[in-house]
Amino acid sequence: MKAKQPFVTVVLGITRLILLTGCRNLSPVASFTCNPSSGQCPLTVSFGASASSDPDGSIVSYEWSFGDGGSDTGVTASHTYQTAGTYTTMLKVTDNEGATDSTSLTIQVNEPPCSQCIEIVEWQFGRNHRGAPCVTGVARNDCPYALKYVELFAYFYDADDIGIGSYWHFMSGVAPHEEWSFEIECPISAVWPEVTHASIELHSCTPASQ
């Protein structure tokens, strides 16, 4: 009689690998525009970051650094650059999970030409004898930089508004925001009282850096 064979039970284990997706936070993407990106000082620039995005959440903060010590927060911002120079404006965005991203743009701010910032504060036309000062006034350099020289021209006319002649005033070494008095003589060739009125304007100017 044969002996009974023992039963052997084999249990096969199955290992199941489960991949979890969507658990890692994706960083936001910072993007912004500016208008204008260059110009004369003082230059006011508008910034907008509405093009910034977050692929799996939302952006909760926008931080601006304007490159001249100024800063702001919000989707939009505005900033005025008071002095000439090249500035790097930085935007940093943070999403609802604390991830951040940054981007930057360059703003170019130029000095205004001196022809735009010479101010003739006041002037008077006086009925003086030939060769004596008959235009007097005050001018001011509103430029943020010094000027090598400034030329003012006075144009003289008779009663029929016909030009009789012109004389000029020359000023050298003008400091930023300096104000000075000037006198311009009537034309020597004019026989008084031919000259009845005058006009005055800036003829030329040169920055001290040139």
Backbone as a printed PyTorch tensor [residue, N CA C, xyz], in Angstrom:
tensor([[[  0.8480,  -1.1810,   0.0000],
         [  0.0000,   0.0000,   0.0000],
         [  0.8890,   1.2390,   0.0000]],

        [[  0.5480,   2.1320,  -0.8960],
         [  1.3840,   3.3420,  -1.0150],
         [  1.0770,   4.3310,   0.0960]],

        [[  2.1610,   4.9780,   0.5420],
         [  1.9600,   6.0260,   1.5480],
         [  1.3570,   7.2610,   0.8960]],

        [[  0.5400,   7.9590,   1.6730],
         [ -0.0900,   9.1750,   1.1440],
         [  0.9480,  10.2900,   0.9940]],

        [[  0.8530,  10.9490,  -0.1490],
         [  1.7450,  12.0920,  -0.3980],
         [  1.1850,  13.3440,   0.2750]],

        [[  2.0470,  14.1090,   0.9630],
         [  1.5450,  15.3370,   1.6030],
         [  1.1900,  16.4050,   0.5580]],

        [[  0.1740,  17.1570,   0.9090],
         [ -0.2170,  18.2630,   0.0320],
         [  0.6280,  19.5010,   0.3610]],

        [[  1.1230,  20.1000,  -0.6550],
         [  1.9140,  21.3350,  -0.4830],
         [  1.1300,  22.4980,  -1.0870]],

        [[  0.8680,  23.4750,  -0.2680],
         [  0.1200,  24.6510,  -0.7470],
         [  1.1030,  25.7780,  -1.0660]],

        [[  1.0650,  26.2530,  -2.2590],
         [  1.9400,  27.3480,  -2.6940],
         [  1.1030,  28.6140,  -2.8620]],

        [[  1.4770,  29.6240,  -2.1450],
         [  0.7660,  30.9090,  -2.2460],
         [  1.6250,  31.8730,  -3.0630]],

        [[  1.0970,  32.2970,  -4.1520],
         [  1.8060,  33.2430,  -5.0170],
         [  1.4110,  34.6690,  -4.6350]],

        [[  2.4210,  35.4600,  -4.2580],
         [  2.1440,  36.8610,  -3.9000],
         [  2.2130,  37.7870,  -5.1160]],

        [[  1.3410,  38.6980,  -5.1750],
         [  1.3110,  39.6710,  -6.2700],
         [  1.6070,  41.0520,  -5.6960]],

        [[  2.6760,  41.6420,  -6.1850],
         [  3.0400,  42.9980,  -5.7510],
         [  2.4650,  44.0060,  -6.7270]],

        [[  1.7050,  44.9010,  -6.2070],
         [  1.0580,  45.8940,  -7.0590],
         [  1.7290,  47.2550,  -6.8370]],

        [[  2.2060,  47.8540,  -7.9270],
         [  2.8710,  49.1610,  -7.8600],
         [  1.8770,  50.2410,  -8.2430]],

        [[  1.6460,  51.1480,  -7.3330],
         [  0.6940,  52.2260,  -7.5860],
         [  1.4650,  53.5350,  -7.7310]],

        [[  1.3080,  54.1730,  -8.8680],
         [  1.9600,  55.4530,  -9.1260],
         [  0.9820,  56.5790,  -8.8240]],

        [[  1.3990,  57.4630,  -7.9560],
         [  0.5750,  58.6130,  -7.6280],
         [  1.0500,  59.7990,  -8.4540]],

        [[  0.1520,  60.3900,  -9.1800],
         [  0.5010,  61.5450, -10.0090],
         [ -0.2590,  62.7730,  -9.5130]],

        [[  0.2950,  63.9410,  -9.8730],
         [ -0.3750,  65.1820,  -9.5210],
         [ -0.0980,  65.6600,  -8.1170]],

        [[  0.8210,  65.0330,  -7.4130],
         [  1.0900,  65.4250,  -6.0340],
         [  2.1970,  66.4660,  -5.9280]],

        [[  3.0410,  66.6140,  -6.9460],
         [  4.1240,  67.5900,  -6.8960],
         [  3.6360,  68.9160,  -7.4590]],

        [[  3.8260,  69.9810,  -6.6850],
         [  3.3800,  71.3010,  -7.1220],
         [  4.2520,  71.8080,  -8.2610]],

        [[  3.6210,  72.3190,  -9.2950],
         [  4.3390,  72.9050, -10.4220],
         [  4.4980,  74.4060, -10.1890]],

        [[  5.6560,  74.9070, -10.5330],
         [  5.9610,  76.3200, -10.2850],
         [  5.1560,  77.2310, -11.2020]],

        [[  4.8590,  78.4390, -10.7420],
         [  4.1910,  79.4140, -11.6060],
         [  5.1630,  79.9570, -12.6490]],

        [[  4.6250,  80.6730, -13.6070],
         [  5.4390,  81.2880, -14.6570],
         [  5.2180,  82.7990, -14.6060]],

        [[  6.2870,  83.5390, -14.3310],
         [  6.2020,  85.0020, -14.2510],
         [  6.3660,  85.6150, -15.6360]],

        [[  5.5160,  86.5740, -15.9520],
         [  5.5940,  87.2740, -17.2350],
         [  4.9430,  88.6430, -17.0720]],

        [[  5.5410,  89.6700, -17.6700],
         [  4.9210,  90.9890, -17.5860],
         [  5.3110,  91.8520, -18.7700]],

        [[  4.5540,  92.9070, -18.9620],
         [  4.8190,  93.8910, -20.0060],
         [  5.0150,  95.2570, -19.3560]],

        [[  5.6600,  96.1650, -20.0970],
         [  5.8390,  97.5300, -19.6060],
         [  5.6210,  98.5060, -20.7510]],

        [[  5.1280,  99.6800, -20.4240],
         [  4.8720, 100.7090, -21.4310],
         [  4.9910, 102.0990, -20.7950]],

        [[  5.9430, 102.9150, -21.3380],
         [  6.9490, 102.5920, -22.3500],
         [  8.1480, 101.9170, -21.7090]],

        [[  9.0370, 101.3910, -22.5500],
         [ 10.2580, 100.7650, -22.0320],
         [ 11.4580, 101.7050, -22.0920]],

        [[ 11.2640, 102.8780, -22.6850],
         [ 12.3420, 103.8680, -22.7500],
         [ 11.7400, 105.2480, -22.9380]],

        [[ 12.5160, 106.2710, -22.6040],
         [ 12.0550, 107.6400, -22.7620],
         [ 12.8830, 108.5840, -21.9120]],

        [[ 12.4590, 109.8330, -21.8840],
         [ 13.1840, 110.8750, -21.1560],
         [ 12.6730, 110.9790, -19.7220]],

        [[ 13.5920, 111.2920, -18.8180],
         [ 13.1900, 111.4660, -17.4240],
         [ 12.5630, 112.8550, -17.2270]],

        [[ 11.5910, 112.9640, -16.2980],
         [ 11.0400, 111.8550, -15.5150],
         [ 10.1510, 110.9650, -16.3800]],

        [[ 10.3450, 109.6440, -16.2710],
         [  9.6350, 108.6840, -17.1180],
         [  8.7080, 107.8340, -16.2600]],

        [[  7.4090, 107.8950, -16.5310],
         [  6.4300, 107.0680, -15.8310],
         [  6.1270, 105.8350, -16.6710]],

        [[  6.3130, 104.6640, -16.0720],
         [  6.1390, 103.3860, -16.7690],
         [  5.0150, 102.6010, -16.1040]],

        [[  4.1310, 102.0300, -16.9230],
         [  3.0640, 101.1590, -16.4290],
         [  3.4640,  99.7050, -16.6370]],

        [[  3.2550,  98.8820, -15.6180],
         [  3.6090,  97.4690, -15.6640],
         [  2.3540,  96.6170, -15.4780]],

        [[  2.3020,  95.4980, -16.2040],
         [  1.1780,  94.5790, -16.0680],
         [  1.6380,  93.1380, -16.1060]],

        [[  1.1780,  92.3380, -15.1250],
         [  1.6080,  90.9380, -15.0090],
         [  0.4700,  89.9590, -15.2430]],

        [[ -0.5590,  90.3760, -15.9890],
         [ -1.7080,  89.4980, -16.2110],
         [ -1.3500,  88.2690, -17.0420]],

        [[ -0.2220,  88.3210, -17.7600],
         [  0.2030,  87.1650, -18.5570],
         [  0.8670,  86.0860, -17.7100]],

        [[  1.1490,  86.3660, -16.4420],
         [  1.7150,  85.3450, -15.5530],
         [  0.6730,  84.2510, -15.3220]],

        [[  1.1380,  83.0140, -15.0920],
         [  0.2010,  81.8940, -14.9470],
         [  0.7460,  80.8510, -13.9850]],

        [[ -0.1490,  79.9610, -13.5660],
         [  0.2250,  78.8250, -12.7250],
         [ -0.4880,  77.5920, -13.2720]],

        [[  0.2400,  76.5220, -13.6540],
         [ -0.3690,  75.3790, -14.3400],
         [ -1.2720,  74.5150, -13.4670]],

        [[ -1.0950,  74.5640, -12.1570],
         [ -1.8890,  73.6640, -11.3100],
         [ -2.4310,  74.3560, -10.0630]],

        [[ -2.5660,  75.6470, -10.1300],
         [ -3.0740,  76.3690,  -8.9720],
         [ -3.3240,  77.8140,  -9.3240]],

        [[ -2.9760,  78.7030,  -8.4270],
         [ -3.2030,  80.1230,  -8.6590],
         [ -2.0570,  80.9410,  -8.0850]],

        [[ -1.8480,  82.1040,  -8.6780],
         [ -0.8320,  83.0300,  -8.1760],
         [ -1.4680,  83.8940,  -7.0930]],

        [[ -0.7980,  83.9670,  -5.9610],
         [ -1.3650,  84.6990,  -4.8270],
         [ -0.6340,  86.0080,  -4.5350]],

        [[  0.5530,  86.2040,  -5.1070],
         [  1.2410,  87.4750,  -4.8630],
         [  2.1330,  87.8490,  -6.0330]],

        [[  2.2150,  89.1690,  -6.2630],
         [  3.0590,  89.7550,  -7.3000],
         [  3.9210,  90.8150,  -6.6190]],

        [[  5.2350,  90.6700,  -6.7240],
         [  6.1530,  91.6110,  -6.0830],
         [  7.0410,  92.2530,  -7.1420]],

        [[  7.0560,  93.5920,  -7.1420],
         [  7.8210,  94.3560,  -8.1220],
         [  9.0240,  95.0140,  -7.4690]],

        [[ 10.1470,  95.0020,  -8.1780],
         [ 11.3350,  95.7610,  -7.7920],
         [ 11.7740,  96.5390,  -9.0250]],

        [[ 11.7990,  97.8660,  -8.9250],
         [ 11.9620,  98.7080, -10.1080],
         [ 13.4060,  99.0550, -10.4440]],

        [[ 14.3510,  98.6090,  -9.6680],
         [ 15.7530,  98.8090, -10.0020],
         [ 16.3560, 100.1050,  -9.5210]],

        [[ 15.5390, 100.9860,  -8.9550],
         [ 16.0530, 102.2490,  -8.4220],
         [ 15.7500, 102.3900,  -6.9350]],

        [[ 15.4500, 101.2760,  -6.2940],
         [ 15.0950, 101.2970,  -4.8840],
         [ 13.6060, 101.2590,  -4.6300]],

        [[ 12.8050, 101.5020,  -5.6680],
         [ 11.3560, 101.4780,  -5.5210],
         [ 10.7990, 100.0720,  -5.6430]],

        [[  9.6300,  99.8400,  -5.0530],
         [  8.9880,  98.5290,  -5.1070],
         [  7.4800,  98.7060,  -5.0100]],

        [[  6.7540,  97.6190,  -5.3330],
         [  5.2970,  97.6560,  -5.2660],
         [  4.7810,  96.2260,  -5.2920]],

        [[  3.4790,  96.0540,  -5.0930],
         [  2.8360,  94.7470,  -5.1780],
         [  1.5600,  94.8800,  -5.9900]],

        [[  1.0740,  93.7390,  -6.5020],
         [ -0.1640,  93.7410,  -7.2680],
         [  0.0480,  93.3000,  -8.6980]],

        [[ -1.0620,  92.9590,  -9.3570],
         [ -0.9920,  92.5050, -10.7520],
         [ -0.4880,  93.6230, -11.6580]],

        [[ -0.8750,  94.8580, -11.3640],
         [ -0.4060,  96.0120, -12.1330],
         [  0.3360,  96.9750, -11.2100]],

        [[  1.1930,  97.7770, -11.8020],
         [  1.9590,  98.7580, -11.0270],
         [  2.3640,  99.8980, -11.9490]],

        [[  2.6770, 101.0290, -11.3560],
         [  3.1730, 102.1870, -12.0960],
         [  4.3230, 102.7930, -11.3040]],

        [[  5.3510, 103.2430, -12.0380],
         [  6.5190, 103.7980, -11.3520],
         [  7.1210, 104.9030, -12.2010]],

        [[  7.6030, 105.9550, -11.5320],
         [  8.2410, 107.0720, -12.2210],
         [  9.7330, 107.0790, -11.9200]],

        [[ 10.5310, 107.0250, -12.9890],
         [ 11.9910, 107.1070, -12.8730],
         [ 12.3910, 108.5710, -13.0010]],

        [[ 13.0330, 109.1030, -11.9630],
         [ 13.3340, 110.5270, -11.9070],
         [ 14.6700, 110.8900, -12.5390]],

        [[ 15.5940, 109.9590, -12.6290],
         [ 16.9230, 110.2560, -13.1610],
         [ 17.2700, 109.2980, -14.2920]],

        [[ 18.1580, 109.7650, -15.1700],
         [ 18.5610, 108.9570, -16.3160],
         [ 19.3720, 107.7460, -15.8690]],

        [[ 19.2640, 106.6690, -16.6420],
         [ 20.0150, 105.4570, -16.3360],
         [ 19.3470, 104.2470, -16.9530]],

        [[ 19.9820, 103.0980, -16.7980],
         [ 19.4290, 101.8210, -17.2510],
         [ 19.0010, 101.0310, -16.0220]],

        [[ 17.7350, 100.6670, -15.9630],
         [ 17.1730, 100.0180, -14.7840],
         [ 16.6390,  98.6300, -15.1450]],

        [[ 16.8510,  97.6770, -14.2370],
         [ 16.3090,  96.3310, -14.3980],
         [ 15.1140,  96.1740, -13.4690]],

        [[ 13.9320,  96.0430, -14.0580],
         [ 12.7130,  95.8500, -13.2780],
         [ 12.4480,  94.3580, -13.1310]],

        [[ 12.2450,  93.9110, -11.9020],
         [ 12.0670,  92.4960, -11.5880],
         [ 10.6500,  92.2440, -11.0800]],

        [[ 10.0540,  91.1440, -11.5710],
         [  8.7650,  90.6690, -11.0680],
         [  8.9420,  89.2850, -10.4610]],

        [[  8.4520,  89.1070,  -9.2390],
         [  8.4540,  87.8020,  -8.5770],
         [  7.0160,  87.4130,  -8.2680]],

        [[  6.6080,  86.2180,  -8.7250],
         [  5.2570,  85.7300,  -8.4380],
         [  5.3400,  84.5060,  -7.5320]],

        [[  4.3470,  84.3500,  -6.6710],
         [  4.2650,  83.2150,  -5.7480],
         [  2.9020,  82.5640,  -5.8950]],

        [[  2.8750,  81.2110,  -5.9920],
         [  1.5840,  80.5320,  -6.1340],
         [  1.0290,  80.1020,  -4.7800]],

        [[ -0.1290,  79.4420,  -4.8080],
         [ -0.8270,  79.0740,  -3.5750],
         [ -0.1290,  77.9720,  -2.7860]],

        [[  0.9120,  77.3550,  -3.3500],
         [  1.6890,  76.3430,  -2.6320],
         [  3.0580,  76.8730,  -2.2100]],

        [[  3.3100,  78.1460,  -2.4690],
         [  4.5670,  78.7560,  -2.0550],
         [  5.6820,  78.7160,  -3.0750]],

        [[  5.4370,  78.1300,  -4.2500],
         [  6.4620,  78.1060,  -5.2980],
         [  6.5570,  79.4860,  -5.9460]],

        [[  7.7480,  79.8350,  -6.4240],
         [  7.9660,  81.1680,  -6.9850],
         [  8.6290,  81.1010,  -8.3540]],

        [[  8.5290,  82.2070,  -9.0590],
         [  9.2510,  82.3760, -10.3210],
         [  9.4850,  83.8710, -10.5060]],

        [[ 10.5700,  84.2080, -11.1850],
         [ 10.9230,  85.6150, -11.3900],
         [ 11.3090,  85.8540, -12.8370]],

        [[ 11.1150,  87.0880, -13.2850],
         [ 11.5500,  87.5090, -14.6080],
         [ 11.8360,  89.0030, -14.5540]],

        [[ 12.5120,  89.5170, -15.5630],
         [ 12.8990,  90.9320, -15.5350],
         [ 12.8850,  91.5390, -16.9300]],

        [[ 12.7880,  92.8640, -16.9810],
         [ 12.8970,  93.6430, -18.2030],
         [ 13.7630,  94.8680, -17.9170]],

        [[ 14.3740,  95.4090, -18.9700],
         [ 15.2420,  96.5810, -18.8350],
         [ 14.5010,  97.8410, -19.2610]],

        [[ 14.6110,  98.8780, -18.4470],
         [ 14.0260, 100.1870, -18.7410],
         [ 15.1630, 101.1710, -18.9820]],

        [[ 15.1180, 101.8680, -20.1220],
         [ 16.1460, 102.8490, -20.4540],
         [ 15.5750, 104.2560, -20.2790]],

        [[ 16.1830, 105.0280, -19.3810],
         [ 15.7230, 106.3900, -19.1030],
         [ 16.8100, 107.3670, -19.5380]],

        [[ 16.4600, 108.2920, -20.4180],
         [ 17.4260, 109.2270, -20.9930],
         [ 17.2400, 110.6350, -20.4300]],

        [[ 18.3270, 111.4080, -20.4720],
         [ 18.2410, 112.8140, -20.1020],
         [ 17.4010, 113.5570, -21.1450]],

        [[ 16.5800, 114.5270, -20.7280],
         [ 15.8630, 115.3340, -21.7100],
         [ 16.8400, 116.2590, -22.4200]],

        [[ 16.6270, 116.5580, -23.7110],
         [ 17.5040, 117.5180, -24.3810],
         [ 17.3540, 118.8870, -23.7300]],

        [[ 18.4410, 119.6390, -23.6920],
         [ 18.3960, 120.9260, -22.9940],
         [ 17.4070, 121.8880, -23.6340]],

        [[ 17.1050, 121.6900, -24.9200],
         [ 16.1500, 122.5790, -25.5820],
         [ 14.7570, 122.4750, -24.9740]],

        [[ 14.5000, 121.3910, -24.2450],
         [ 13.1890, 121.2020, -23.6300],
         [ 13.1320, 121.6700, -22.1820]],

        [[ 14.2560, 122.0390, -21.6150],
         [ 14.2210, 122.3870, -20.1890],
         [ 14.8630, 123.7350, -19.8710]],

        [[ 15.0510, 124.5850, -20.8920],
         [ 15.4270, 125.9750, -20.6340],
         [ 14.1450, 126.7940, -20.5650]],

        [[ 13.9140, 127.4000, -19.4390],
         [ 12.6850, 128.1590, -19.2170],
         [ 12.9980, 129.6500, -19.1670]],

        [[ 12.3250, 130.4220, -20.0240],
         [ 12.3970, 131.8810, -19.9170],
         [ 11.3020, 132.2810, -18.9400]],

        [[ 11.6980, 132.5360, -17.7160],
         [ 10.7370, 132.7550, -16.6340],
         [  9.9330, 134.0260, -16.8660]],

        [[ 10.6300, 135.1000, -17.2290],
         [  9.9570, 136.3660, -17.5020],
         [ 10.8640, 137.2450, -18.3510]],

        [[ 10.2560, 138.1660, -19.0960],
         [ 11.0490, 139.1400, -19.8340],
         [ 10.1900, 140.3640, -20.1330]],

        [[ 10.8790, 141.4970, -20.3120],
         [ 10.1930, 142.7580, -20.5810],
         [ 10.8820, 143.4640, -21.7480]],

        [[ 10.0770, 144.1580, -22.5290],
         [ 10.6000, 144.9830, -23.6170],
         [ 10.4970, 146.4380, -23.1780]],

        [[ 11.6620, 147.1090, -23.1000],
         [ 11.6790, 148.4990, -22.6460],
         [ 11.9750, 149.4520, -23.7830]],

        [[ 11.3320, 150.5970, -23.7960],
         [ 11.5420, 151.5880, -24.8600],
         [ 12.7300, 152.4680, -24.4830]],

        [[ 13.9270, 151.9170, -24.7080],
         [ 15.1530, 152.6310, -24.3750],
         [ 15.8090, 153.1760, -25.6410]],

        [[ 16.8240, 154.0060, -25.4570],
         [ 17.4940, 154.5960, -26.6050],
         [ 18.3420, 153.5410, -27.3240]],

        [[ 18.7210, 153.8400, -28.5270],
         [ 19.4550, 152.9000, -29.3720],
         [ 20.7370, 152.4280, -28.6880]],

        [[ 20.9650, 151.1140, -28.7220],
         [ 22.1780, 150.5400, -28.1800],
         [ 22.0950, 150.1930, -26.7160]],

        [[ 21.0690, 150.6370, -26.0230],
         [ 20.9050, 150.3110, -24.6040],
         [ 20.0880, 149.0270, -24.4740]],

        [[ 20.2200, 148.3380, -23.3410],
         [ 19.4140, 147.1260, -23.1530],
         [ 17.9300, 147.4430, -23.2410]],

        [[ 17.2210, 146.7890, -24.1460],
         [ 15.7800, 147.0170, -24.2380],
         [ 14.9840, 145.7360, -24.0360]],

        [[ 15.6740, 144.6230, -23.8400],
         [ 15.0060, 143.3960, -23.4110],
         [ 15.7260, 142.8990, -22.1700]],

        [[ 15.0190, 142.7620, -21.0970],
         [ 15.5820, 142.2230, -19.8580],
         [ 14.6890, 141.0920, -19.3810]],

        [[ 15.2630, 140.1780, -18.6300],
         [ 14.4530, 139.0660, -18.1560],
         [ 15.2230, 138.1130, -17.2690]],

        [[ 14.5650, 137.0010, -16.9870],
         [ 15.1260, 135.9460, -16.1460],
         [ 14.9090, 134.6140, -16.8440]],

        [[ 15.9540, 133.7900, -16.9020],
         [ 15.8690, 132.4510, -17.4890],
         [ 16.3150, 131.4230, -16.4490]],

        [[ 15.9120, 130.1790, -16.6620],
         [ 16.2530, 129.1260, -15.7020],
         [ 16.5740, 127.8290, -16.4410]],

        [[ 17.5880, 127.1250, -15.9330],
         [ 17.9410, 125.8060, -16.4530],
         [ 17.2080, 124.7430, -15.6290]],

        [[ 16.1410, 124.1810, -16.1820],
         [ 15.3900, 123.1320, -15.4930],
         [ 15.9600, 121.7420, -15.7530]],

        [[ 17.0500, 121.6620, -16.5060],
         [ 17.6790, 120.3660, -16.7630],
         [ 18.3100, 119.8220, -15.4750]],

        [[ 18.3630, 118.5010, -15.3200],
         [ 19.0310, 117.9150, -14.1530],
         [ 20.5430, 117.8370, -14.3230]],

        [[ 21.0760, 118.5160, -15.3360],
         [ 22.5110, 118.4960, -15.6020],
         [ 22.9830, 119.9020, -15.9700]],

        [[ 24.3000, 120.1190, -15.8550],
         [ 24.8850, 121.4270, -16.1440],
         [ 24.9750, 121.6600, -17.6490]],

        [[ 25.0000, 122.9260, -18.0260],
         [ 25.1060, 123.3130, -19.4280],
         [ 26.4050, 124.0640, -19.6640]],

        [[ 27.0170, 123.7750, -20.8050],
         [ 28.2410, 124.4850, -21.1770],
         [ 27.9160, 125.9190, -21.5560]],

        [[ 26.8900, 126.1070, -22.3690],
         [ 26.4590, 127.4620, -22.7010],
         [ 25.0030, 127.4580, -23.1600]],

        [[ 24.4120, 128.6520, -23.1020],
         [ 23.0350, 128.8790, -23.5490],
         [ 23.0190, 130.1680, -24.3560]],

        [[ 22.3380, 130.1610, -25.4950],
         [ 22.1600, 131.3620, -26.3100],
         [ 20.6730, 131.6830, -26.4190]],

        [[ 20.3160, 132.8950, -26.0430],
         [ 18.9640, 133.4040, -26.2290],
         [ 18.9890, 134.4640, -27.3150]],

        [[ 18.0140, 134.4400, -28.2010],
         [ 17.9140, 135.4350, -29.2650],
         [ 16.6720, 136.2920, -29.0410]],

        [[ 16.8340, 137.6120, -29.1840],
         [ 15.7030, 138.5390, -29.1860],
         [ 15.5390, 139.0790, -30.6010]],

        [[ 14.3220, 139.0550, -31.1020],
         [ 14.0140, 139.5460, -32.4400],
         [ 13.1860, 140.8260, -32.2990]],

        [[ 13.5870, 141.8600, -33.0450],
         [ 12.9690, 143.1770, -32.9040],
         [ 12.1820, 143.5270, -34.1620]],

        [[ 11.0210, 144.1920, -33.9560],
         [ 10.1030, 144.4870, -35.0590],
         [  9.6380, 145.9360, -34.9740]],

        [[  9.2220, 146.4480, -36.1530],
         [  8.6410, 147.7910, -36.1660],
         [  7.1220, 147.6880, -36.0510]],

        [[  6.4590, 148.8240, -36.2030],
         [  5.0050, 148.8590, -36.0270],
         [  4.2720, 148.0250, -37.0660]],

        [[  4.8890, 147.7980, -38.2190],
         [  4.2670, 146.9780, -39.2640],
         [  4.6330, 145.5030, -39.1350]],

        [[  5.2410, 145.1440, -38.0060],
         [  5.6440, 143.7640, -37.7150],
         [  6.7350, 143.2730, -38.6650]],

        [[  7.5180, 144.2160, -39.1810],
         [  8.6470, 143.8690, -40.0380],
         [  9.8950, 143.7520, -39.1670]],

        [[ 10.6250, 142.6560, -39.3400],
         [ 11.8120, 142.4380, -38.5410],
         [ 12.8960, 143.4560, -38.8230]],

        [[ 13.4300, 144.0450, -37.7760],
         [ 14.4910, 145.0380, -37.9160],
         [ 15.8560, 144.4130, -37.6610]],

        [[ 15.9260, 143.4940, -36.7530],
         [ 17.2010, 142.8680, -36.4380],
         [ 17.0680, 141.9590, -35.2320]],

        [[ 18.1630, 141.3550, -34.8580],
         [ 18.1610, 140.4630, -33.6960],
         [ 19.4870, 140.6090, -32.9550]],

        [[ 19.4150, 140.4540, -31.6670],
         [ 20.6050, 140.4300, -30.8230],
         [ 20.5190, 139.2000, -29.9380]],

        [[ 21.6720, 138.7740, -29.4500],
         [ 21.6680, 137.5450, -28.6710],
         [ 22.2940, 137.7370, -27.3020]],

        [[ 21.9270, 136.8310, -26.4130],
         [ 22.4940, 136.7750, -25.0630],
         [ 23.1900, 135.4340, -24.9040]],

        [[ 24.4280, 135.4710, -24.4220],
         [ 25.2240, 134.2540, -24.2550],
         [ 25.4940, 134.0440, -22.7670]],

        [[ 25.2230, 132.8320, -22.2860],
         [ 25.4780, 132.4880, -20.8900],
         [ 26.2580, 131.1860, -20.8610]],

        [[ 27.3650, 131.1470, -20.1190],
         [ 28.1780, 129.9320, -20.0460],
         [ 28.2270, 129.4120, -18.6140]],

        [[ 28.4670, 128.0960, -18.4950],
         [ 28.6200, 127.4820, -17.1840],
         [ 27.3700, 127.5500, -16.3320]],

        [[ 26.2680, 127.0030, -16.8370],
         [ 24.9900, 127.0650, -16.1230],
         [ 24.7840, 125.7750, -15.3320]],

        [[ 24.5850, 125.8990, -14.0420],
         [ 24.3970, 124.7320, -13.1750],
         [ 22.9700, 124.1970, -13.2920]],

        [[ 22.7420, 122.9510, -12.8920],
         [ 21.3730, 122.4150, -12.8990],
         [ 20.4440, 123.2770, -12.0440]],

        [[ 19.2850, 123.6150, -12.5990],
         [ 18.2450, 124.3860, -11.9070],
         [ 18.6910, 125.8080, -11.5510]],

        [[ 19.7610, 126.2850, -12.1960],
         [ 20.2210, 127.6590, -11.9420],
         [ 19.3190, 128.6590, -12.6520]],

        [[ 19.0960, 129.7840, -12.0010],
         [ 18.3140, 130.8820, -12.5650],
         [ 19.2190, 132.0960, -12.6990]],

        [[ 19.0950, 132.8270, -13.8190],
         [ 19.9540, 133.9910, -14.0240],
         [ 19.1910, 135.1010, -14.7520]],

        [[ 19.6800, 136.3210, -14.5740],
         [ 19.1040, 137.4880, -15.2410],
         [ 19.8790, 137.7780, -16.5210]],

        [[ 19.1910, 138.3580, -17.5080],
         [ 19.8680, 138.6760, -18.7650],
         [ 19.3870, 140.0230, -19.2970]],

        [[ 20.2280, 140.6310, -20.1450],
         [ 19.9110, 141.8680, -20.8490],
         [ 20.3110, 141.7020, -22.3040]],

        [[ 19.4670, 142.1650, -23.2050],
         [ 19.7740, 142.1130, -24.6390],
         [ 19.5610, 143.5040, -25.2150]],

        [[ 20.5760, 144.0150, -25.8990],
         [ 20.5020, 145.3660, -26.4550],
         [ 19.6230, 145.4070, -27.6950]],

        [[ 19.0640, 146.5740, -27.9470],
         [ 18.3730, 146.8020, -29.2090],
         [ 19.4070, 146.8680, -30.3380]],

        [[ 19.0090, 146.5740, -31.5590],
         [ 19.9610, 146.6300, -32.6720],
         [ 20.5540, 148.0270, -32.8340]],

        [[ 21.8630, 148.0950, -33.0110],
         [ 22.5440, 149.3790, -33.2180],
         [ 22.0140, 150.0670, -34.4680]],

        [[ 21.6490, 149.2570, -35.4740],
         [ 21.2090, 149.8270, -36.7510],
         [ 19.8150, 150.4300, -36.6710]],

        [[ 19.0830, 150.0850, -35.6130],
         [ 17.7150, 150.5900, -35.5120],
         [ 17.7120, 152.0350, -35.0300]],

        [[ 16.9210, 152.8490, -35.6670],
         [ 16.7560, 154.2430, -35.2550],
         [ 15.4700, 154.3340, -34.4410]],

        [[ 15.6680, 154.6600, -33.1720],
         [ 14.5040, 154.7250, -32.2840],
         [ 13.6070, 155.8820, -32.7180]],

        [[ 12.2790, 155.7270, -32.7490],
         [ 11.4980, 154.6260, -32.1670],
         [ 11.0360, 153.5880, -33.1790]],

        [[ 11.8870, 153.2150, -34.1520],
         [ 11.4750, 152.1820, -35.1010],
         [ 11.0970, 150.8830, -34.4000]],

        [[ 11.8690, 150.4850, -33.3940],
         [ 11.5820, 149.2390, -32.6870],
         [ 10.3830, 149.4500, -31.7730]],

        [[  9.3270, 148.7060, -32.0320],
         [  8.1110, 148.8460, -31.2240],
         [  7.8160, 147.6150, -30.3760]],

        [[  8.3110, 146.4590, -30.7680],
         [  8.0770, 145.2540, -29.9730],
         [  9.1330, 144.2070, -30.3010]],

        [[  9.1620, 143.1600, -29.5160],
         [ 10.2070, 142.1430, -29.6630],
         [  9.6660, 140.7740, -29.2750]],

        [[ 10.4100, 139.7480, -29.6290],
         [ 10.1400, 138.3810, -29.1620],
         [ 11.4710, 137.7660, -28.7500]],

        [[ 11.4100, 136.7590, -27.9200],
         [ 12.6440, 136.1350, -27.4410],
         [ 12.4720, 134.6270, -27.4280]],

        [[ 13.5360, 133.9140, -27.7250],
         [ 13.4720, 132.4530, -27.7410],
         [ 14.8610, 131.8660, -27.5080]],

        [[ 14.8630, 130.5940, -27.1420],
         [ 16.1240, 129.8660, -27.0080],
         [ 16.6710, 129.5740, -28.3920]],

        [[ 17.9380, 129.9320, -28.6160],
         [ 18.5590, 129.6690, -29.9150],
         [ 19.3380, 128.3650, -29.9070]],

        [[ 20.1360, 128.1420, -28.8620],
         [ 20.9170, 126.9100, -28.7820],
         [ 21.3740, 126.6860, -27.3490]],

        [[ 21.7530, 125.4490, -27.0600],
         [ 22.3030, 125.1040, -25.7520],
         [ 23.1570, 123.8540, -25.9160]],

        [[ 24.1230, 123.6940, -25.0390],
         [ 25.0240, 122.5470, -25.1010],
         [ 25.2660, 122.0140, -23.6890]],

        [[ 25.0160, 120.7210, -23.4490],
         [ 25.3100, 120.1430, -22.1290],
         [ 26.7970, 120.2130, -21.8110]],

        [[ 27.1350, 120.3390, -20.5490],
         [ 28.5340, 120.4200, -20.1350],
         [ 29.2910, 119.1420, -20.4470]],

        [[ 28.5860, 118.0310, -20.6070],
         [ 29.2350, 116.7510, -20.8850],
         [ 29.7100, 116.6410, -22.3160]],

        [[ 29.2930, 117.5480, -23.1910],
         [ 29.6870, 117.4740, -24.6020],
         [ 30.9020, 118.3510, -24.8730]]])
